[in-house]
């Protein structure tokens, strides 16, 4: 009974945070419309409460919403009803198989498949009161596997609490636009993501700080400049999302 109550409170809190603030909802929808064109294919990896999936769908994108938590998956299926949203229940990682998902019932958006994630960020500001009090086994697929099934996406958003770099390890081709969450307490993961993207293709970068739904830098930067920029921004303690945009081949050739 106590566990069900904690889960219900956590889900209600998440729905209020991600769907109950109209100004944030509208800002995200405007931002998504600027990123994707109608008919584009978008992967929402770590879809959580579905606010990003819904914004992408309203922008006219076809969405694959991937979320391994059963409670969130039920919410996503309701959101998907009548919309171009395909809900999947796996975790995404570097290899197909299975994973153990640690869940915080009261803070379900913070669930992770990284074994030491709770210990690593437990003392970080904003995470002090989080308790990971449930663990389940979930199937795991790679981005490559999702592409084989659904097609090559125009945009991939990754928010998976510490396994962002592992998700990119399961990708073997450059994609037009990718975003991943960064945390100041885990900048080594962001560095691994930047390394992997640089291996996949010629990218340029920008970022969104917090939930501001606008790019923080005036222009897109090459990887070297962006690394320094990201380190400086992370000193504020604010988390956010890095955006990587594939440089068109004609521009890439012109730089050589």
Secondary structure, DSSP 8 states (H G I E B T S, - for coil): -HHHHHHHHHHHHHHHHHHS-HHHHHHHHHHHHHH--TT-EEEEES-TTSHHHHHHHHTT-EEEEE---HHHHHHHHHHHTTSSEEEE--EE-SSSEEEEEEE-STTGGG-BS-TTHHHHHTTSTTTTT----EEEEEEEE-HHHHHHHH---SEEEE--TT-HHHHHHT--S--SEEEEEE-GGGHHHHHHHHHHHHHHS-EEEEEEETT--S-SSSS-EEHHHHHHHHHHHHTT---EEEEEEE--HHHHHHT-
